[in-house]
Amino acid sequence: MGAKIEKRREKRGLAPAGGRGAQWSMNPFAGMRRLSDEMERIFEGIRGARPRPWHDFEFDGAWLPDIEVFEKKKNLVVRADVPGMSKDDITVTIGDDTLTIEGERKLDEEEKAEGYYRSERTYGRFHRCLALPAGVDADKATASFKDGVLEVTMPAPPAPAGKKGQRLEIAGA
């Protein structure tokens, strides 16, 4: 494996390709992510390869932006935190039932510092697909970008008439 690939593995906190080294302890989340991915591969073999709703086939495990969805002044608002990116790094597409946000956060240039170096930042492509509620008017959606936050706003669909939620009792075990 080339030195460039080994440096990338090291930045992500992954062990050298030859085995588990001291790098494993640099980023415990990388180890947990790798364990989770391996468990998913094992269970896919048992139950058949079905798409996982929280994963995307293009996602390489690098990172996913945090998303929040809420209703405000009769609008449905979706916010995505994409620090270190510009609006030109992001693509937003919307259909009648799906909002897709994708892009890539690139490593500008490796720091050439002497001695100690540590990075917990993640880079790479991301791809998020969010199901939209029935009745969303995709033609009236707008997107804005400010201070590393992407915001997509669209008219919220009307609430179903006469339907109210009900409280469920939680049974103890």
GUNU-528249 format. One record per residue: x, y, z of N, C-alpha, C, CB in turn; residue number from 1. Coordinates in steps of 0.001 Angstrom, whole numbers. Glycine has a CB too. Example, Ala and Ser with C-alpha at 12.3 -4.5 7.8 and 13.67 -1.06 7.14 Angstrom:
2
R       npx       npy       npz      capx      capy      capz       cpx       cpy       cpz      cbpx      cbpy      cbpz    nr
R     13190     -5690      7800     12300     -4500      7800     13200     -3300      7800     11308     -4473      9046     1
R     12850     -2250      7080     13670     -1060      7140     12900        30      7870     14084      -598      5725     2
This chain:
173
R       npx       npy       npz      capx      capy      capz       cpx       cpy       cpz      cbpx      cbpy      cbpz    nr
R       859     -1167         0         0         0         0       903      1227         0      -976         0      1228     1
R       542      2242      -769      1371      3421      -909      1389      4275       348       899      4237     -2067     2
R      2429      5098       424      2582      5981      1589      1434      6970      1687      3910      6736      1519     3
R       913      7421       540      -182      8388       534     -1444      7787      1171      -478      8852      -907     4
R     -1738      6545       843     -2909      5861      1407     -2715      5646      2908     -3151      4501       691     5
R     -1492      5265      3293     -1223      5063      4723     -1397      6359      5504       197      4515      4929     6
R      -997      7498      4916     -1177      8787      5602     -2654      9096      5777      -488      9924      4821     7
R     -3470      8804      4728     -4914      9036      4837     -5516      8158      5918     -5610      8770      3493     8
R     -5096      6889      5975     -5595      5987      7010     -5211      6522      8388     -5039      4552      6807     9
R     -3993      7023      8516     -3524      7547      9782     -4338      8767     10206     -2048      7902      9690    10
R     -4658      9667      9257     -5444     10859      9575     -6834     10488     10059     -5544     11772      8359    11
R     -7397      9420      9535     -8729      8983      9953     -8681      8195     11253     -9372      8139      8863    12
R     -7484      7946     11788     -7374      7204     13034     -7451      5711     12828     -8444      7632     13982    13
R     -7201      5242     11602     -7263      3819     11313     -5896      3187     11518     -7761      3575      9882    14
R     -5901      1914     11824     -4657      1189     12015     -3956      1023     10673     -4915      -185     12674    15
R     -2633       864     10699     -1925       577      9456     -2498      -673      8808      -416       407      9714    16
R     -2401      -752      7496     -3006     -1867      6763     -2474     -3215      7225     -2763     -1708      5276    17
R     -1269     -3249      7743      -667     -4505      8149     -1224     -5074      9443       788     -4325      8288    18
R     -2000     -4343     10203     -2531     -4863     11456     -2924     -3744     12394     -1517     -5767     12127    19
R     -3334     -4120     13586     -3774     -3123     14564     -2543     -2569     15270     -4783     -3740     15596    20
R     -2310     -1299     15092     -1177      -657     15738     -1666       370     16730      -253        -9     14708    21
R      -784      1262     17106     -1130      2313     18060     -2144      3283     17474       120      3068     18492    22
R     -2283      3314     16149     -3209      4231     15511     -4658      3942     15908     -3055      4156     14004    23
R     -4969      2715     16277     -6347      2341     16638     -6885      3255     17731     -6408       869     17105    24
R     -6049      3613     18681     -6508      4406     19807     -6604      5893     19498     -5598      4197     20967    25
R     -6096      6344     18346     -6137      7767     18018     -7561      8252     17778     -5285      8047     16792    26
R     -8402      7433     17183     -9775      7838     16901    -10704      6668     17178     -9926      8326     15435    27
R    -11259      6588     18380    -12115      5450     18714    -13363      5391     17848    -12513      5512     20170    28
R    -13834      6529     17329    -15029      6522     16486    -14769      5828     15157    -15513      7947     16240    29
R    -13556      5948     14633    -13215      5253     13395    -13301      3746     13614    -11799      5654     12907    30
R    -12839      3289     14768    -12920      1866     15072    -14356      1392     15203    -12165      1562     16343    31
R    -15190      2197     15862    -16599      1840     16011    -17302      1830     14654    -17304      2818     16969    32
R    -16973      2816     13807    -17578      2870     12477    -17188      1636     11668    -17151      4156     11735    33
R    -15912      1253     11770    -15437        80     11036    -16126     -1187     11549    -13902       -55     11162    34
R    -16288     -1301     12870    -16973     -2451     13454    -18432     -2498     12997    -16894     -2400     14993    35
R    -19105     -1346     13011    -20500     -1277     12564    -20633     -1694     11104    -21053       139     12755    36
R    -19738     -1191     10250    -19773     -1556      8832    -19564     -3058      8640    -18706      -775      8054    37
R    -18642     -3625      9407    -18376     -5065      9290    -19585     -5882      9735    -17142     -5455     10123    38
R    -20254     -5467     10822    -21449     -6173     11280    -22552     -6107     10217    -21951     -5575     12613    39
R    -22716     -4933      9585    -23723     -4803      8528    -23424     -5746      7378    -23789     -3362      8019    40
R    -22143     -5863      6997    -21778     -6780      5902    -22114     -8216      6275    -20273     -6659      5565    41
R    -21858     -8590      7521    -22154     -9957      7963    -23652    -10221      7877    -21649    -10190      9410    42
R    -24478     -9307      8405    -25922     -9518      8405    -26520     -9419      7005    -26591     -8513      9317    43
R    -25914     -8627      6118    -26403     -8580      4742    -26246     -9946      4094    -25652     -7503      3926    44
R    -25153    -10639      4428    -24942    -11972      3875    -25990    -12958      4367    -23555    -12473      4231    45
R    -26464    -12795      5594    -27459    -13688      6175    -28850    -13397      5619    -27463    -13558      7698    46
R    -29246    -12132      5603    -30615    -11788      5220    -30756    -11383      3759    -31113    -10678      6088    47
R    -29663    -11412      3009    -29716    -10968      1619    -29374     -9495      1549    -31106    -11233      1001    48
R    -28774     -9092       472    -28334     -7700       339    -29525     -6793        84    -27304     -7557      -798    49
R    -29980     -6126      1135    -31057     -5148      1016    -30480     -3767      1281    -32226     -5465      2001    50
R    -30986     -2764       625    -30462     -1429       898    -30768      -998      2329    -31043      -418       -91    51
R    -29834      -336      2936    -30016       173      4281    -30489      1612      4182    -28708        65      5111    52
R    -31585      1981      4799    -32135      3318      4617    -31222      4424      5124    -33452      3414      5305    53
R    -30336      4142      6059    -29486      5191      6602    -28135      5242      5904    -29292      4986      8088    54
R    -27892      4361      4957    -26647      4353      4204    -26966      4589      2737    -25878      3015      4399    55
R    -25992      5049      2014    -26154      5243       593    -25016      4527      -110    -26190      6748       227    56
R    -25290      3961     -1272    -24274      3171     -1942    -23063      4011     -2328    -24858      2514     -3170    57
R    -23214      5325     -2454    -22093      6180     -2811    -21316      6654     -1587    -22585      7369     -3597    58
R    -21843      6440      -402    -21214      6933       816    -20022      6064      1166    -22219      6964      1980    59
R    -18851      6683      1319    -17645      5913      1606    -17302      5858      3088    -16489      6491       852    60
R    -18197      6354      3944    -17962      6272      5375    -17198      7451      5940    -17232      5028      5685    61
R    -16871      8452      5117    -16072      9559      5603    -16865     10428      6579    -15573     10396      4435    62
R    -18007     10973      6142    -18780     11838      7028    -20142     12109      6432    -18043     13154      7289    63
R    -21053     12527      7272    -22378     12975      6866    -22698     14249      7629    -23458     11876      7123    64
R    -23228     15264      6949    -23584     16486      7675    -24773     16242      8600    -23906     17623      6689    65
R    -24790     16959      9718    -25918     16889     10636    -27094     17623     10009    -25556     17493     12028    66
R    -28287     17064     10154    -29502     17593      9536    -30533     17860     10625    -30067     16606      8469    67
R    -31305     18935     10450    -32489     19135     11289    -33635     19529     10375    -32243     20229     12399    68
R    -34808     19022     10694    -36020     19294      9913    -37076     19784     10886    -36515     18015      9122    69
R    -37714     20916     10548    -38743     21458     11421    -39722     22292     10606    -38117     22300     12548    70
R    -40855     22614     11224    -41866     23451     10587    -41836     24827     11239    -43285     22809     10698    71
R    -41859     25869     10411    -41805     27241     10910    -42622     28126      9977    -40330     27748     11017    72
R    -43619     28791     10526    -44477     29708      9764    -45022     29058      8491    -43699     30975      9403    73
R    -45607     27878      8657    -46228     27112      7570    -45247     26698      6472    -47339     27919      6959    74
R    -43968     26644      6824    -42941     26157      5913    -42228     24974      6539    -41938     27272      5563    75
R    -41804     24041      5700    -40955     22940      6122    -39519     23400      5861    -41303     21584      5354    76
R    -38683     23345      6894    -37311     23824      6796    -36356     22657      7057    -37053     24991      7799    77
R    -35363     22503      6191    -34320     21491      6357    -33000     22235      6432    -34325     20432      5180    78
R    -32263     22016      7520    -30947     22633      7672    -29887     21544      7717    -30886     23512      8949    79
R    -28775     21816      7048    -27641     20886      7044    -26388     21657      7423    -27472     20195      5648    80
R    -25661     21157      8414    -24400     21766      8813    -23293     21244      7905    -24082     21470     10306    81
R    -22694     22151      7144    -21618     21786      6220    -20429     22740      6403    -22124     21817      4746    82
R    -19810     22720      7595    -18717     23648      7858    -17530     23401      6933    -18274     23537      9306    83
R    -16859     24488      6600    -15676     24375      5755    -15990     24230      4285    -14861     23222      6191    84
R    -17255     24388      3909    -17650     24245      2508    -18257     25555      2026    -18657     23073      2326    85
R    -18299     25714       706    -18983     26857       108    -20222     26339      -610    -18043     27641      -875    86
R    -21085     27242     -1016    -22305     26819     -1706    -21987     26125     -3020    -23216     28016     -1960    87
R    -20826     26419     -3604    -20435     25783     -4867    -20014     24333     -4685    -19305     26557     -5508    88
R    -19755     23912     -3441    -19353     22529     -3146    -20562     21615     -2946    -18467     22491     -1899    89
R    -21773     22177     -2975    -22976     21436     -2594    -23976     21438     -3748    -23615     22046     -1321    90
R    -24658     20312     -3930    -25740     20202     -4904    -27007     19793     -4167    -25392     19177     -6031    91
R    -28099     20509     -4439    -29395     20203     -3826    -30376     19911     -4950    -29905     21387     -2916    92
R    -31033     18755     -4872    -32096     18415     -5826    -33336     18034     -5028    -31659     17245     -6791    93
R    -34491     18358     -5581    -35743     18066     -4884    -36755     17542     -5877    -36289     19318     -4161    94
R    -37482     16532     -5448    -38593     15985     -6212    -39838     16060     -5355    -38310     14524     -6663    95
R    -40898     15428     -5793    -42145     15481     -5034    -42047     14775     -3688    -43260     14870     -5841    96
R    -41153     13804     -3585    -41099     13038     -2341    -39702     12912     -1735    -41644     11677     -2582    97
R    -38676     13511     -2361    -37313     13342     -1864    -36503     14626     -2015    -36620     12196     -2600    98
R    -35731     14935      -975    -34748     16011     -1018    -33379     15360      -941    -34962     17052       148    99
R    -32504     15691     -1883    -31165     15120     -1902    -30144     16237     -1773    -30925     14306     -3194   100
R    -29238     16071      -827    -28148     17013      -604    -26859     16218      -754    -28246     17714       815   101
R    -25977     16685     -1629    -24713     15992     -1805    -23591     16979     -2068    -24809     14985     -2943   102
R    -22390     16542     -1816    -21237     17392     -2034    -19969     16714     -1601    -21395     18694     -1309   103
R    -18920     17511     -1525    -17624     16977     -1120    -16848     18039      -363    -16823     16487     -2344   104
R    -16364     17656       812    -15474     18532      1565    -14066     18034      1291    -15808     18538      3117   105
R    -13263     18921       700    -11922     18530       272    -10873     19015      1255    -11625     19075     -1121   106
R     -9817     18235      1350     -8658     18608      2150     -7882     19618      1328     -7770     17358      2536   107
R     -7778     20855      1835     -7097     21901      1077     -5664     21507       767     -7121     23219      1844   108
R     -4884     21470      1777     -3508     21048      1634     -3039     20573      2988     -2608     22192      1086   109
R     -2288     19510      2984     -1827     18951      4249      -921     19946      4957     -1091     17619      4021   110
R     -1123     20068      6264      -273     20940      7067      1135     20362      7094      -836     21102      8510   111
R      2094     21213      6890      3496     20781      6916      4148     21241      8217      4275     21339      5687   112
R      3508     20906      9319      4028     21298     10620      5102     20318     11065      2897     21370     11661   113
R      5981     20817     11881      7017     19946     12419      6496     19256     13667      8304     20741     12732   114
R      6884     18021     13845      6536     17310     15065      5111     16805     15090      6760     18189     16232   115
R      4385     17174     16127      3055     16630     16417      2017     17077     15400      2614     17042     17808   116
R      1173     16148     14982        64     16478     14084     -1115     15593     14444       465     16294     12582   117
R     -2283     16207     14597     -3501     15455     14881     -4656     16137     14175     -3765     15351     16414   118
R     -5511     15361     13548     -6677     15925     12871     -7871     15028     13148     -6430     16071     11335   119
R     -8955     15627     13617    -10195     14895     13826    -11237     15320     12808    -10718     15113     15246   120
R    -10856     16128     11850    -11770     16573     10803    -11893     15467      9766    -11280     17901     10148   121
R    -13052     15363      9174    -13266     14355      8144    -13532     15035      6816    -14431     13422      8517   122
R    -13126     14376      5769    -13244     14906      4428    -13832     13832      3527    -11876     15390      3896   123
R    -14319     14250      2385    -14814     13302      1407    -16214     13657       949    -14793     11905      1975   124
R    -16762     12778       136    -18095     12973      -431    -19163     12588       579    -18262     12154     -1718   125
R    -20306     13244       470    -21474     12845      1250    -22687     12889       336    -21673     13768      2498   126
R    -23717     12164       743    -24947     12042       -46    -26073     11761       938    -24839     10902     -1148   127
R    -26981     12716      1126    -28112     12543      2039    -29406     12621      1264    -28091     13603      3158   128
R    -30263     11645      1414    -31606     11644       819    -32612     11667      1953    -31832     10394      -114   129
R    -33518     12641      1925    -34533     12760      2961    -35903     12611      2329    -34414     14108      3709   130
R    -36726     11738      2894    -38103     11580      2421    -38899     12805      2861    -38751     10256      2969   131
R    -39683     13346      1938    -40516     14507      2236    -41956     14048      2457    -40440     15557      1089   132
R    -42704     14760      3286    -44102     14379      3510    -44933     14563      2244    -44705     15203      4657   133
R    -45973     13777      2131    -46865     13871       968    -47467     15269       909    -47990     12791      1032   134
R    -47560     15808      -284    -48171     17111      -467    -47204     18274      -512    -49130     17341       603   135
R    -45895     18029      -396    -44909     19108      -481    -44866     19611     -1924    -43491     18622       -12   136
R    -44845     20937     -2084    -44762     21543     -3413    -43296     21839     -3708    -45632     22849     -3503   137
R    -42629     20919     -4394    -41197     21037     -4676    -40887     22245     -5551    -40691     19772     -5350   138
R    -41847     22680     -6368    -41619     23818     -7265    -41431     25131     -6507    -42782     23954     -8234   139
R    -41866     25196     -5266    -41761     26431     -4481    -40625     26382     -3461    -43072     26701     -3766   140
R    -39768     25386     -3555    -38652     25255     -2616    -37549     26249     -2964    -38097     23813     -2625   141
R    -36885     26753     -1923    -35738     27639     -2089    -34601     27141     -1215    -36104     29104     -1736   142
R    -33375     27484     -1602    -32207     27091      -819    -31335     28318      -581    -31401     25969     -1538   143
R    -30760     28398       626    -29830     29474       948    -28654     28883      1713    -30528     30598      1775   144
R    -27560     29631      1743    -26347     29156      2400    -25714     30322      3146    -25347     28540      1369   145
R    -25443     30122      4441    -24806     31172      5233    -24037     30543      6386    -25856     32182      5764   146
R    -22809     30970      6556    -21967     30541      7687    -21887     29027      7840    -22491     31137      8969   147
R    -21736     28307      6731    -21587     26854      6786    -22865     26093      7038    -20624     26503      7829   148
R    -24025     26764      6893    -25314     26095      7089    -26137     26250      5813    -26081     26684      8328   149
R    -26537     25123      5245    -27437     25094      4097    -28861     25037      4635    -27131     23873      3148   150
R    -29750     25864      4098    -31145     25847      4526    -32039     25734      3299    -31495     27118      5350   151
R    -32883     24724      3291    -33860     24514      2228    -35238     24726      2836    -33727     23082      1584   152
R    -36038     25591      2207    -37362     25936      2716    -38391     25664      1634    -37420     27419      3173   153
R    -39521     25093      2033    -40616     24810      1102    -41930     24893      1862    -40448     23405       432   154
R    -43033     25212      1178    -44325     25239      1871    -44635     23877      2493    -45451     25647       898   155
R    -45044     23902      3751    -45401     22659      4438    -46756     22179      3927    -45435     22862      5987   156
R    -46912     20874      3765    -48215     20368      3338    -49243     20579      4449    -48125     18867      2959   157
R    -50500     20767      4084    -51529     20941      5115    -51669     19670      5951    -52888     21310      4473   158
R    -51949     19872      7229    -52154     18728      8124    -53451     18030      7755    -52179     19176      9614   159
R    -53491     16723      7854    -54727     15997      7560    -55854     16463      8480    -54510     14477      7708   160
R    -57004     16741      7902    -58150     17247      8674    -58697     16164      9601    -59265     17747      7727   161
R    -58998     16569     10822    -59670     15676     11758    -58799     14618     12397    -60768     15014     11076   162
R    -57539     14502     12042    -56689     13469     12640    -55886     14062     13768    -55755     12840     11592   163
R    -55982     13435     14918    -55196     13829     16078    -54410     12608     16542    -56104     14394     17225   164
R    -53275     12875     17116    -52487     11790     17658    -53089     11311     18966    -51039     12222     17859   165
R    -52699     10144     19365    -53158      9619     20641    -51951      9148     21433    -54178      8468     20443   166
R    -52069      9268     22727    -50992      8849     23602    -51046      7329     23774    -51084      9568     24972   167
R    -49905      6697     23670    -49799      5256     23875    -49170      4987     25230    -48972      4592     22747   168
R    -49715      4040     25946    -49140      3629     27203    -47961      2702     26891    -50205      2930     28113   169
R    -46894      2853     27649    -45713      2043     27456    -45756       906     28469    -44412      2891     27603   170
R    -45765      -321     27960    -45827     -1484     28831    -44453     -1763     29420    -46348     -2712     28066   171
R    -44417     -2143     30669    -43155     -2483     31323    -42838     -3942     31133    -43203     -2148     32807   172
R    -41578     -4243     31200    -41163     -5635     31045    -40766     -6233     32357    -40023     -5750     30071   173
